[in-house]
Structures are given as structure tokens and as C-alpha cells.
Amino acid sequence: MAKTLSFSDSLARYNTIMQDIAARRFAPIYLLSGDEGYFIDAICDALSKSILNEVERAFNLVTVYGQDSDVGKVVMLCRQMPMMGSYQVVIVREAQQLTKIENLVHYTSTPQPSTILIICYKNKEQGRGVDKRTAFYKSCVKSGCLFESVRPREYEVDMWLNPYIASVGFRFEPKALAMLKEHVGMDLSRMAHEIDKLKISMPENERTVTDSNIEQYIGLSKEFNNFELNEAVLKKDVARAMYIAEHFAHNPKSYPVTLTIAMLFALFQQLFLLNYHMWMMRKKQVPLPPDMELMRLVRANNLYALKELKINVVRWPNTKVFGILGLLREYDAKSKGVDSGGLDGGELLKQLLLMIFM
């Protein structure tokens, strides 16, 4: 049975390809596929900027989209000769929408040395990948460079994020990094965009990103956000949690209750898992695993969050947590209009919080 590709495998392959591009070691065909679009776009952009200079791009860079093109047109473009340069670059974006893409084998089996074909096939659009049984795929394996982009799990994102932050010369305070992750979620493209925005906006002599910087330049309030609400609940700070919930109630479009409940559910799920693993370690009379492994086990997305969980887990034994998870499922349904009793999202959230604290 073929090994399932992991995010770490995908990241290692991505780094190798980017190093080859920087060294100007190019393949005639790039088949970039997978469900994490950030890496596909980053490789494609790096190739188009590295192979051709600015003047050459005006004559020798051709981009087509799968929905608006066909295999015959792509093959015809690839067979053309470059003008004023050694290479022409043909990019097929949204290639998953190209009808009968397997017929590209008529070109990929005998690619033209002066053409570099870049095929961007994002699986998430169709829910499936390139058929590896086809002659088209096998010809790309033989003649070109293959890359399969795997989306990270929450505990894996730091493998990419920490080197990316270092590459732009930043250091994030733990709370600032946790706020960014909570705000952006698992969208790597958006995360990179927000970090690049900080790079442009922050003074050159400021290289440490704080929660105040996140508030000022990204627009996420350091006082009113789901991260702060979760932290208040975790610490059983009733007054602060209700204060944040009141702000949410007055700004329902900015703070949708369904998202807030989902974040609370993730918090208590992590507490449940941490309690369970702590119990198992006590039973086996062995210490807890290292933080990186524990972060994976409890599905925490950063070390700051794990630290807060470990400090506060004693406040939330699983006898309570189990009931709260059921309560959160009930209020998730209410937030979507099921037996809500006519209460709006803000009132439902405040009622839910009171019941959690009780």
C-alpha cells in the first residue's frame, strides 16, 4: 500500500523545489496538485519570476485558466517558440477545470525544451486529485517535477509558520501569534498575507510583533475577540467573559455566535483530551510527553495555548467538561434557529456562558 503523504513530506518537497528554483534548476513540466493552494501558488509565482526577467515576461509568459481553455489550445501554446529569450512559460491555472486534462499527454510525453509548462491543479475545487493511473500523470513523473500539496492540521502549521516568520525578520510574542492564528484560522495564504502586511506597516526598527501590533495593523481587537473570550472562560473569569460577550452582542456581524460557539467547543474538547491523557499518564506512572507531542494529542494549535490549558485544566475536570460539550452542541443548534426561544445570538451566548460557569 502506498504511503499517505503527510504535511511534513509536502513541506520538505516544497522547500527542495524552491531551492532548485533559486539555483535556476528548472524542469520542463511542473504538475502542482493538492488541497493546500498556498504552496501551489508560491511555487508557480517563484517560477514565473525566476525563469523570465521583467522584459521577457511581457513576451514569453502565457497564463490560461482551465474553465476558459482546452487541451488543444494549451498544446498549441506550448509548441510555440519563445521571443527574445531562452524560455517561454505557460501556466495553466485552475487546471482541475480543464476538460480531458489527461489528453495533455500528447505534449507532456515529448515536451519542448524551450517551454516550461506549469499546471496548477487544486484538488479542493473538485474533491479529487490527478488520476495517477493515466499516461498523462506517468509522463509528468518521467519528464517533469511533481508536487502534491497537503493541508496542515492545526498542530502542524508551525512547521511552516515559524520559518516563514523568521524569513521576514519577525519574532512574535506568544499571545500575538495565538491571536493571529485565531483570527486567520488554517488559511496559509491569508496568514502569509497578514504577516506581509505587518512587514510593510510596522516601523523598520520594530521586529517583535505584540498584541498591540495585531490590533493596530491587522484590525483584530486585543480586548474583544474569541481568543480573549476563550481565555476568560478557561480561567473562570466570569466578569471578563460576560463583558466580552456583551460587546459581541452589540456587534453580531463582526462576532457571529456560531463561530464563537465553535471556538468554545474546540477549547473544551482540548480540555477533555488533556484531562484524559493526564489520567492515562498517572495510571501508567509515566510523565506527560514533551509539549510538541502533547500539543498534537490535544489538538492545540500553538504552545502558548497549550501552556494556558496546562495551567488551568485543574479548574475543569472531565465530569464537568463532558456536560459542557453537550451544552455547547445544544446551543450550536439554537444559534442556528432550532428551539432558540426567540433569543438572538448575543442573548444565547450570554445564557450559554452563565450555564457553563454554573
C-alpha distance (Angstrom), angle and dihedral (degrees) to the residues before:
residue distance angle dihedral
M1 . . .
A2 3.81 . .
K3 3.78 116.3 .
T4 3.80 114.7 -105.7
L5 3.78 109.4 -116.3
S6 3.80 112.6 -117.0
F7 3.79 129.6 -153.5
S8 3.81 90.5 -109.5
D9 3.84 89.7 54.4
S10 3.79 90.2 49.5
L11 3.80 92.8 47.7
A12 3.81 92.4 49.2
R13 3.82 90.5 50.7
Y14 3.81 90.7 47.5
N15 3.82 91.4 53.0
T16 3.81 91.2 49.0
I17 3.81 92.3 50.8
M18 3.81 91.7 48.0
Q19 3.82 89.9 51.0
D20 3.81 90.2 51.2
I21 3.80 90.6 50.1
A22 3.81 91.2 50.3
A23 3.83 88.3 51.6
R24 3.84 89.5 48.0
R25 3.79 93.6 -117.2
F26 3.80 100.9 147.8
A27 3.80 132.8 -177.7
P28 3.83 122.1 -146.2
I29 3.83 91.9 -124.5
Y30 3.81 132.1 31.7
L31 3.79 117.4 -168.2
L32 3.80 104.6 -169.8
S33 3.79 112.6 -176.6
G34 3.79 140.2 154.9
D35 3.78 144.1 87.8
E36 3.84 99.7 -79.1
G37 3.79 104.7 79.9
Y38 3.82 96.1 -173.0
F39 3.80 94.6 74.0
I40 3.80 93.4 44.0
D41 3.82 91.9 52.5
A42 3.82 92.9 43.2
I43 3.82 93.3 53.4
C44 3.80 92.2 44.7
D45 3.82 92.7 49.6
A46 3.81 92.5 46.1
L47 3.81 90.8 51.6
S48 3.80 95.2 48.7
K49 3.81 91.7 49.5
S50 3.81 95.9 43.1
I51 3.81 102.0 43.4
L52 3.81 95.6 48.0
N53 3.78 131.0 36.4
E54 3.80 120.8 -135.6
V55 3.81 94.8 -89.2
E56 3.82 93.5 45.7
R57 3.80 91.9 50.8
A58 3.79 89.5 63.4
F59 3.83 90.6 61.1
N60 3.81 107.4 22.5
L61 3.80 107.3 36.8
V62 3.82 115.2 91.6
T63 3.82 123.1 177.8
V64 3.79 123.7 -171.1
Y65 3.80 131.7 173.9
G66 3.78 123.5 -131.9
Q67 3.79 95.5 -129.1
D68 3.81 92.7 52.2
S69 3.78 99.4 40.6
D70 3.80 142.5 50.9
V71 3.78 137.5 -141.3
G72 3.80 93.9 -102.1
K73 3.79 92.2 56.3
V74 3.82 92.1 48.2
V75 3.82 91.7 50.4
M76 3.84 91.1 48.2
L77 3.83 91.1 51.1
C78 3.80 91.9 48.4
R79 3.81 91.7 51.7
Q80 3.81 93.3 56.9
M81 3.80 121.0 101.5
P82 3.81 121.7 -116.7
M83 3.80 121.9 -106.4
M84 3.81 120.8 -133.6
G85 3.80 94.9 -8.9
S86 3.80 148.2 53.9
Y87 3.80 97.8 -99.8
Q88 3.72 143.5 34.8
V89 3.83 119.0 -157.0
V90 3.80 121.5 -146.2
I91 3.82 115.1 -168.4
V92 3.80 121.0 -166.7
R93 3.80 107.1 -164.6
E94 3.82 122.3 -168.1
A95 3.80 86.7 16.7
Q96 3.81 90.4 168.0
Q97 3.81 85.5 76.6
L98 3.82 93.9 54.0
T99 3.82 108.6 111.5
K100 3.82 114.4 -122.6
I101 3.80 93.2 -1.6
E102 3.81 88.5 172.7
N103 3.84 87.5 74.1
L104 3.80 88.1 71.4
V105 3.80 83.5 85.7
H106 3.82 85.6 89.7
Y107 3.81 85.9 71.8
T108 3.82 104.6 25.2
S109 3.83 92.3 55.7
T110 3.85 89.3 61.7
P111 3.82 108.0 18.8
Q112 3.78 120.7 -171.3
P113 3.85 112.6 -110.5
S114 3.81 93.3 -136.5
T115 3.84 94.5 52.5
I116 3.79 126.9 75.1
L117 3.79 111.3 -162.2
I118 3.82 117.6 -159.6
I119 3.81 115.7 -167.2
C120 3.82 114.9 -167.3
Y121 3.80 108.1 -163.9
K122 3.80 112.2 175.8
N123 3.79 108.2 -166.9
K124 3.79 95.8 -161.5
E125 3.79 90.8 73.7
Q126 3.79 93.2 62.4
G127 3.80 103.3 19.4
R128 3.82 91.4 -121.1
G129 3.78 139.7 77.0
V130 3.78 136.1 -131.7
D131 3.81 111.4 -60.7
K132 3.81 103.6 -108.7
R133 3.81 92.1 -161.7
T134 3.81 94.0 67.5
A135 3.79 126.7 100.5
F136 3.83 86.6 -125.4
Y137 3.81 92.6 61.4
K138 3.79 93.1 43.0
S139 3.80 91.5 50.8
C140 3.82 89.5 52.7
V141 3.82 89.0 51.7
K142 3.82 89.9 51.5
S143 3.81 100.1 42.6
G144 3.79 106.7 22.4
C145 3.77 150.7 31.3
L146 3.80 120.9 -80.6
F147 3.78 126.1 -158.1
E148 3.79 127.5 178.4
S149 3.79 114.8 -165.1
V150 3.82 115.9 -147.4
R151 3.79 121.6 -164.4
P152 3.82 113.3 -124.6
R153 3.75 126.1 -120.8
E154 3.80 115.4 -125.2
Y155 3.80 93.7 -96.8
E156 3.82 91.6 49.3
V157 3.80 100.4 53.2
D158 3.83 93.5 87.8
M159 3.83 89.2 66.9
W160 3.79 86.6 71.6
L161 3.80 101.3 23.8
N162 3.81 100.7 56.1
P163 3.85 94.7 52.5
Y164 3.82 89.6 44.3
I165 3.81 91.5 53.2
A166 3.81 90.1 48.0
S167 3.82 91.1 48.7
V168 3.82 91.1 61.1
G169 3.82 91.7 45.8
F170 3.79 98.7 -109.0
R171 3.78 135.9 132.6
F172 3.81 117.4 -162.2
E173 3.78 123.8 -149.4
P174 3.83 107.7 -126.0
K175 3.79 94.6 -111.1
A176 3.80 92.7 47.7
L177 3.81 90.8 51.5
A178 3.81 91.5 48.1
M179 3.82 90.0 50.6
L180 3.81 91.5 50.8
K181 3.80 91.8 50.7
E182 3.79 92.6 47.3
H183 3.80 90.9 49.1
V184 3.81 97.3 45.7
G185 3.80 102.6 30.6
M186 3.81 118.1 -162.7
D187 3.81 96.8 -30.9
L188 3.82 102.6 122.3
S189 3.80 93.8 -173.3
R190 3.78 91.5 54.5
M191 3.80 91.4 44.1
A192 3.80 91.0 53.2
H193 3.82 89.5 46.7
E194 3.81 92.3 52.9
I195 3.81 92.1 48.2
D196 3.81 90.4 48.4
K197 3.81 88.0 50.1
L198 3.81 89.2 54.9
K199 3.81 89.9 49.1
I200 3.80 90.6 56.0
S201 3.81 96.7 39.9
M202 3.81 104.5 42.1
P203 3.82 121.1 81.8
E204 3.80 113.0 -97.0
N205 3.81 92.7 -117.0
E206 3.84 92.4 55.3
R207 3.78 110.6 83.1
T208 3.83 99.7 153.3
V209 3.80 113.6 83.3
T210 3.81 114.9 -146.0
D211 3.79 133.0 -175.2
S212 3.82 87.3 -99.7
N213 3.82 89.5 58.3
I214 3.81 89.9 51.0
E215 3.79 89.5 52.1
Q216 3.82 94.7 45.3
Y217 3.80 101.7 42.6
I218 3.81 105.2 24.6
G219 3.79 97.6 35.8
L220 3.80 98.2 -124.8
S221 3.80 111.5 137.2
K222 3.79 110.2 -124.0
E223 3.81 89.0 -151.1
F224 3.81 102.7 41.6
N225 3.79 115.8 44.2
N226 3.79 139.2 101.6
F227 3.79 91.4 -98.7
E228 3.83 90.7 59.1
L229 3.80 91.9 45.0
N230 3.80 91.6 51.9
E231 3.78 90.4 49.0
A232 3.82 91.8 50.8
V233 3.81 91.1 49.3
L234 3.80 91.8 46.3
K235 3.82 90.2 54.1
K236 3.83 92.2 41.8
D237 3.79 89.9 -120.9
V238 3.81 95.3 159.9
A239 3.81 97.3 177.9
R240 3.80 94.0 51.5
A241 3.81 93.4 44.3
M242 3.81 92.3 51.5
Y243 3.82 90.6 45.5
I244 3.83 90.2 55.0
A245 3.81 91.4 44.0
E246 3.81 90.4 53.2
H247 3.81 89.7 54.0
F248 3.81 89.7 48.9
A249 3.81 89.8 51.0
H250 3.82 90.8 57.0
N251 3.84 92.3 47.5
P252 3.82 104.9 41.3
K253 3.82 95.3 157.1
S254 3.80 92.4 55.9
Y255 3.80 93.7 42.5
P256 3.83 110.1 34.3
V257 3.79 109.8 -162.9
T258 3.82 93.2 -137.0
L259 3.81 90.2 61.8
T260 3.82 92.2 45.5
I261 3.81 91.5 52.0
A262 3.82 90.4 47.7
M263 3.83 89.5 53.3
L264 3.82 91.2 48.9
F265 3.80 90.3 48.9
A266 3.83 90.0 52.6
L267 3.83 89.5 50.6
F268 3.81 94.6 52.6
Q269 3.79 91.5 42.5
Q270 3.81 87.7 56.8
L271 3.82 90.7 48.5
F272 3.80 90.1 50.3
L273 3.81 91.8 51.3
L274 3.81 93.4 45.1
N275 3.81 91.5 50.3
Y276 3.79 89.9 49.0
H277 3.81 95.1 50.0
M278 3.81 92.1 45.0
W279 3.82 88.8 52.5
M280 3.81 91.1 48.5
M281 3.81 92.2 49.7
R282 3.82 91.2 49.7
K283 3.80 90.0 48.8
K284 3.81 91.3 51.6
Q285 3.82 90.7 40.5
V286 3.79 92.2 -128.3
P287 3.82 129.7 125.3
L288 3.78 123.4 -101.5
P289 3.82 114.2 -88.9
P290 3.83 120.2 -101.6
D291 3.79 115.9 -72.2
M292 3.81 95.4 -104.1
E293 3.81 90.9 54.9
L294 3.80 92.3 42.0
M295 3.81 89.8 50.7
R296 3.80 88.5 57.1
L297 3.81 92.9 46.6
V298 3.80 94.9 52.2
R299 3.83 94.6 36.4
A300 3.80 94.5 -121.9
N301 3.80 112.7 159.0
N302 3.82 99.4 -146.2
L303 3.80 141.7 18.6
Y304 3.81 93.0 -113.4
A305 3.81 90.3 59.6
L306 3.80 91.1 46.8
K307 3.80 91.1 51.2
E308 3.81 91.1 52.9
L309 3.81 90.9 47.6
K310 3.81 91.9 52.2
I311 3.80 92.2 48.8
N312 3.80 95.1 48.7
V313 3.80 104.3 31.5
V314 3.81 90.6 97.8
R315 3.83 88.1 67.6
W316 3.81 90.9 59.9
P317 3.82 115.9 50.4
N318 3.78 115.0 -174.1
T319 3.79 91.6 -111.0
K320 3.83 85.5 70.3
V321 3.80 97.7 32.7
F322 3.79 93.9 56.8
G323 3.81 91.3 56.6
I324 3.81 91.9 45.5
L325 3.82 91.5 54.1
G326 3.81 88.2 55.9
L327 3.79 90.0 47.5
L328 3.80 90.9 51.9
R329 3.81 91.2 52.0
E330 3.81 89.0 51.4
Y331 3.81 93.2 50.6
D332 3.79 92.0 44.2
A333 3.81 87.1 60.8
K334 3.82 90.7 45.8
S335 3.80 91.0 51.2
K336 3.80 87.0 57.5
G337 3.82 92.6 52.7
V338 3.82 102.0 -91.7
D339 3.84 110.0 136.2
S340 3.80 91.8 -29.5
G341 3.79 93.4 153.9
G342 3.80 89.9 -132.5
L343 3.82 92.9 -66.9
D344 3.80 117.9 142.1
G345 3.80 123.2 -130.0
G346 3.79 95.3 -92.4
E347 3.81 93.8 52.2
L348 3.81 91.1 45.4
L349 3.80 90.8 53.0
K350 3.81 93.6 50.0
Q351 3.81 90.9 47.3
L352 3.80 90.4 48.7
L353 3.81 93.1 50.5
L354 3.80 92.5 50.8
M355 3.79 90.3 51.6
I356 3.82 91.1 48.9
F357 3.80 91.5 52.3
M358 3.81 92.1 45.2
